[in-house]
Amino acid sequence: MNYKDYFKGKKITVMGLGLLGRGVNDIKFLAECGADLIVTDLKSKKDLAESLAQLSEYPQITYVLGEHRLEDFRGRDLILKASGVPLDSPYIAEARANGIPVEMDESLFFKLAPPNITLIGVTGTRGKTTTTALIYEILKKAHGGGTVHLAGNIRGLATLPILATIQPKDIVVLELSSWQLQGFGEAKISPHIAVFTNLMSDHLNYYKNSMDAYFLDKAQIFAHQGSHNFLVMGEEVAGLIEEKFGKRARAKKIIAGAGSVPRDWDLKLRGVHNRENIALASAVGDALKVPMETIREAVENFSGVEGRMQYARTVRGVEIYNDTTATTPDATLVALRALSQNKNIVLIMGGADKTLDMSPLLKNISQYCSTVVLLAGTGSLKIQKDIMQIKNITHCHASSLSEAVTQAMNNTRIGDIVLFSPAFASFGMFKNEFDRGEQFMALVSGLE
């Protein structure tokens, strides 16, 4: 069905506007298709001011902010659910009780897209953004750019609007979170090429401390593939997929690890984890018959993704890195290992609790750090006593990010590194991890 015919005049309740731009761009697209829209979000009008300003030219949209109302989930043709809205939400239950279909943008896009496109989906606890971006760069170089589209769990890049420009035989590369993959699971569909980077503890507050539930959502990326599809797996997660799914994972399986990246490639990305990301992206290129010299050129030109071990600048002989998207202890430990290389690190960390096990990070932190500056937050409160008991490191507390940057720089010497790698969520002090990273970069740019 033509997407315009599908959306025109349809009464749609959009559950979740958000601040990252994906919701805004989906809503713009639906409004321009002639849909009758109710947009509802638990955040207030004040909190959503930036997003609402971008939608000011669409006066026909009805907003319900600061709450959800059951009445907005009755008598509608479709509910478009944002990622992160629990599947057991009473509002989603109300829609289903009234026979109203519930969709998510990525899986709905796949249903409405031309049947002969190639959809590549990338998931995993860590590395999915870098791997997605690498795949996109490889395929863009191989196919001339215009036939390759990038979207999914990427700031500002909504997926539904791709319907307006996509052509038969185009390629779409999507980063997919566990929440977004719930939509694929409900629709019983999976991408043609699935990439699963790794599985680590994360979002256990959402999944009620069940790694099995977390893995099951992630597994929807390959659970509905056929034998003609591809499943590209990181070495660490391959055994778990085989154990849990076995022959039910029917796609052609490819295992990729850091060791498969040639040593003579001149890489801008640092760390073993980034070699793993490169290996996964290269495997996708190879599966699509991209020449190895094209893959190498794209990889060697790739300098990384904003907020992921991002080099900020050097101040007074101290290198400063922004790793704001490190919202788990595993991610922070990876960054410490990648950057240490006989250099002392002053670490700024802390934030909102996600009920993750912090002990592996705390046990190893003194190997890499001379100083830990702890930001305020519920997670920080849980570990502050443990931090204070670690020998051979200085510990400081900061009530603001500005204070944290000042304390970090005051504890450095020439040749040191300041690493902002929080290991916790951003809620409370910041709007989200991107806001957190932008504030950090602004503070660093003002250092003298």
RAPEVEN-V427774 format. One record per residue. N is the residue number from 1. RES is the residue in three letters. PHI is phi as a letter, one per 20 degrees, with the letter a starting at -180 (NA if undefined). OMEGA is omega as a letter, one per 20 degrees, with the letter a starting at -180 (none if undefined). Layout:
# RAPEVEN-V427774
N;RES;PHI;OMEGA, N;RES;PHI;OMEGA
This chain:
# RAPEVEN-V427774
1;MET;NA;r, 2;ASN;f;a, 3;TYR;f;r, 4;LYS;f;r, 5;ASP;f;a, 6;TYR;f;a, 7;PHE;e;a, 8;LYS;f;r, 9;GLY;m;a, 10;LYS;f;r, 11;LYS;e;a, 12;ILE;c;r, 13;THR;d;r, 14;VAL;e;a, 15;MET;e;r, 16;GLY;o;r, 17;LEU;e;r, 18;GLY;m;a, 19;LEU;c;a, 20;LEU;e;r, 21;GLY;n;a, 22;ARG;f;r, 23;GLY;f;r, 24;VAL;g;a, 25;ASN;f;r, 26;ASP;f;a, 27;ILE;f;r, 28;LYS;g;a, 29;PHE;f;a, 30;LEU;f;r, 31;ALA;f;a, 32;GLU;f;r, 33;CYS;e;r, 34;GLY;n;r, 35;ALA;f;r, 36;ASP;e;a, 37;LEU;d;r, 38;ILE;d;r, 39;VAL;d;a, 40;THR;c;a, 41;ASP;b;r, 42;LEU;f;r, 43;LYS;f;a, 44;SER;e;r, 45;LYS;g;r, 46;LYS;f;a, 47;ASP;f;a, 48;LEU;e;a, 49;ALA;g;a, 50;GLU;f;r, 51;SER;f;a, 52;LEU;f;r, 53;ALA;f;r, 54;GLN;f;a, 55;LEU;d;a, 56;SER;f;a, 57;GLU;e;a, 58;TYR;d;a, 59;PRO;f;a, 60;GLN;f;a, 61;ILE;e;r, 62;THR;e;a, 63;TYR;d;r, 64;VAL;c;a, 65;LEU;d;a, 66;GLY;n;a, 67;GLU;a;r, 68;HIS;d;r, 69;ARG;c;r, 70;LEU;g;a, 71;GLU;f;a, 72;ASP;e;r, 73;PHE;d;r, 74;ARG;c;r, 75;GLY;m;r, 76;ARG;d;r, 77;ASP;e;a, 78;LEU;a;r, 79;ILE;d;r, 80;LEU;d;a, 81;LYS;e;r, 82;ALA;f;r, 83;SER;f;a, 84;GLY;n;r, 85;VAL;f;a, 86;PRO;f;r, 87;LEU;f;r, 88;ASP;e;r, 89;SER;g;r, 90;PRO;f;a, 91;TYR;f;r, 92;ILE;f;r, 93;ALA;f;r, 94;GLU;f;r, 95;ALA;f;a, 96;ARG;f;r, 97;ALA;f;r, 98;ASN;e;r, 99;GLY;m;a, 100;ILE;e;r, 101;PRO;f;r, 102;VAL;d;a, 103;GLU;c;r, 104;MET;c;a, 105;ASP;f;a, 106;GLU;f;a, 107;SER;f;r, 108;LEU;f;r, 109;PHE;g;a, 110;PHE;f;r, 111;LYS;f;a, 112;LEU;e;a, 113;ALA;f;r, 114;PRO;g;a, 115;PRO;f;a, 116;ASN;d;r, 117;ILE;e;r, 118;THR;d;r, 119;LEU;d;r, 120;ILE;d;r, 121;GLY;d;a, 122;VAL;c;r, 123;THR;c;a, 124;GLY;q;r, 125;THR;f;r, 126;ARG;c;r, 127;GLY;n;a, 128;LYS;f;a, 129;THR;f;r, 130;THR;f;r, 131;THR;f;r, 132;THR;f;a, 133;ALA;f;r, 134;LEU;f;r, 135;ILE;g;r, 136;TYR;f;a, 137;GLU;f;r, 138;ILE;f;a, 139;LEU;f;r, 140;LYS;f;r, 141;LYS;f;a, 142;ALA;f;a, 143;HIS;d;r, 144;GLY;n;r, 145;GLY;n;a, 146;GLY;f;a, 147;THR;e;a, 148;VAL;d;a, 149;HIS;d;a, 150;LEU;c;r, 151;ALA;a;a, 152;GLY;n;a, 153;ASN;e;a, 154;ILE;c;a, 155;ARG;g;r, 156;GLY;n;a, 157;LEU;d;r, 158;ALA;f;a, 159;THR;e;a, 160;LEU;g;a, 161;PRO;f;r, 162;ILE;f;r, 163;LEU;g;a, 164;ALA;f;a, 165;THR;c;a, 166;ILE;f;r, 167;GLN;c;r, 168;PRO;g;r, 169;LYS;m;r, 170;ASP;f;r, 171;ILE;d;r, 172;VAL;c;r, 173;VAL;d;a, 174;LEU;d;r, 175;GLU;e;a, 176;LEU;c;r, 177;SER;f;r, 178;SER;f;a, 179;TRP;f;r, 180;GLN;f;a, 181;LEU;f;r, 182;GLN;g;r, 183;GLY;f;r, 184;PHE;f;r, 185;GLY;f;r, 186;GLU;f;a, 187;ALA;e;a, 188;LYS;l;r, 189;ILE;c;r, 190;SER;b;r, 191;PRO;f;r, 192;HIS;f;r, 193;ILE;c;r, 194;ALA;d;r, 195;VAL;c;a, 196;PHE;c;a, 197;THR;f;a, 198;ASN;a;r, 199;LEU;c;r, 200;MET;c;r, 201;SER;f;r, 202;ASP;a;r, 203;HIS;l;a, 204;LEU;f;r, 205;ASN;f;r, 206;TYR;f;a, 207;TYR;e;r, 208;LYS;l;r, 209;ASN;m;r, 210;SER;d;r, 211;MET;f;r, 212;ASP;f;r, 213;ALA;f;r, 214;TYR;f;r, 215;PHE;f;a, 216;LEU;f;r, 217;ASP;f;r, 218;LYS;g;a, 219;ALA;f;r, 220;GLN;f;r, 221;ILE;f;r, 222;PHE;c;a, 223;ALA;f;a, 224;HIS;d;r, 225;GLN;f;r, 226;GLY;d;a, 227;SER;f;r, 228;HIS;e;a, 229;ASN;e;a, 230;PHE;c;r, 231;LEU;c;a, 232;VAL;d;a, 233;MET;c;r, 234;GLY;f;a, 235;GLU;g;a, 236;GLU;f;a, 237;VAL;e;a, 238;ALA;g;a, 239;GLY;f;r, 240;LEU;f;r, 241;ILE;f;r, 242;GLU;f;a, 243;GLU;f;a, 244;LYS;e;a, 245;PHE;d;r, 246;GLY;l;a, 247;LYS;f;r, 248;ARG;f;r, 249;ALA;e;a, 250;ARG;e;a, 251;ALA;f;r, 252;LYS;f;a, 253;LYS;e;r, 254;ILE;c;r, 255;ILE;d;a, 256;ALA;c;r, 257;GLY;c;a, 258;ALA;g;a, 259;GLY;f;a, 260;SER;e;r, 261;VAL;e;a, 262;PRO;g;a, 263;ARG;f;a, 264;ASP;e;r, 265;TRP;f;a, 266;ASP;e;a, 267;LEU;e;r, 268;LYS;e;a, 269;LEU;e;a, 270;ARG;d;r, 271;GLY;n;r, 272;VAL;f;a, 273;HIS;f;r, 274;ASN;f;r, 275;ARG;f;r, 276;GLU;f;r, 277;ASN;f;r, 278;ILE;f;r, 279;ALA;f;r, 280;LEU;f;r, 281;ALA;f;r, 282;SER;f;r, 283;ALA;f;r, 284;VAL;f;r, 285;GLY;g;r, 286;ASP;f;r, 287;ALA;f;r, 288;LEU;e;r, 289;LYS;m;r, 290;VAL;f;r, 291;PRO;g;a, 292;MET;f;r, 293;GLU;f;r, 294;THR;f;r, 295;ILE;f;a, 296;ARG;f;a, 297;GLU;f;r, 298;ALA;f;a, 299;VAL;f;a, 300;GLU;f;r, 301;ASN;e;a, 302;PHE;e;a, 303;SER;d;r, 304;GLY;o;a, 305;VAL;d;a, 306;GLU;g;r, 307;GLY;n;r, 308;ARG;c;a, 309;MET;l;a, 310;GLN;e;r, 311;TYR;f;a, 312;ALA;e;r, 313;ARG;a;r, 314;THR;d;a, 315;VAL;c;r, 316;ARG;l;r, 317;GLY;n;a, 318;VAL;d;r, 319;GLU;f;a, 320;ILE;c;a, 321;TYR;c;r, 322;ASN;d;r, 323;ASP;c;a, 324;THR;f;a, 325;THR;f;r, 326;ALA;f;a, 327;THR;d;r, 328;THR;c;r, 329;PRO;f;r, 330;ASP;g;a, 331;ALA;f;r, 332;THR;f;r, 333;LEU;f;r, 334;VAL;f;a, 335;ALA;f;r, 336;LEU;f;a, 337;ARG;f;a, 338;ALA;f;a, 339;LEU;e;a, 340;SER;f;r, 341;GLN;k;r, 342;ASN;m;r, 343;LYS;d;r, 344;ASN;e;a, 345;ILE;d;r, 346;VAL;d;a, 347;LEU;d;r, 348;ILE;d;a, 349;MET;b;r, 350;GLY;o;a, 351;GLY;q;a, 352;ALA;e;a, 353;ASP;f;r, 354;LYS;d;a, 355;THR;l;r, 356;LEU;e;r, 357;ASP;f;a, 358;MET;e;a, 359;SER;f;r, 360;PRO;f;r, 361;LEU;f;a, 362;LEU;f;a, 363;LYS;f;a, 364;ASN;d;a, 365;ILE;f;a, 366;SER;f;r, 367;GLN;f;a, 368;TYR;d;a, 369;CYS;d;r, 370;SER;e;a, 371;THR;b;r, 372;VAL;c;r, 373;VAL;d;a, 374;LEU;d;r, 375;LEU;f;r, 376;ALA;f;r, 377;GLY;q;a, 378;THR;f;r, 379;GLY;f;r, 380;SER;f;r, 381;LEU;f;a, 382;LYS;f;a, 383;ILE;d;a, 384;GLN;f;r, 385;LYS;f;r, 386;ASP;f;r, 387;ILE;f;a, 388;MET;f;a, 389;GLN;e;a, 390;ILE;f;a, 391;LYS;f;r, 392;ASN;m;r, 393;ILE;c;r, 394;THR;e;r, 395;HIS;c;a, 396;CYS;c;r, 397;HIS;d;a, 398;ALA;c;r, 399;SER;e;r, 400;SER;b;r, 401;LEU;f;r, 402;SER;g;r, 403;GLU;f;a, 404;ALA;f;r, 405;VAL;f;r, 406;THR;f;a, 407;GLN;f;r, 408;ALA;f;a, 409;MET;f;r, 410;ASN;f;a, 411;ASN;d;a, 412;THR;d;r, 413;ARG;c;r, 414;ILE;g;a, 415;GLY;n;r, 416;ASP;f;r, 417;ILE;c;r, 418;VAL;d;a, 419;LEU;d;r, 420;PHE;e;a, 421;SER;c;a, 422;PRO;f;a, 423;ALA;m;r, 424;PHE;c;r, 425;ALA;f;a, 426;SER;e;a, 427;PHE;f;r, 428;GLY;o;a, 429;MET;e;a, 430;PHE;c;r, 431;LYS;f;a, 432;ASN;a;a, 433;GLU;f;r, 434;PHE;f;r, 435;ASP;g;r, 436;ARG;g;a, 437;GLY;f;r, 438;GLU;f;r, 439;GLN;f;r, 440;PHE;f;a, 441;MET;f;r, 442;ALA;f;r, 443;LEU;f;a, 444;VAL;f;a, 445;SER;f;r, 446;GLY;e;r, 447;LEU;f;r, 448;GLU;c;none
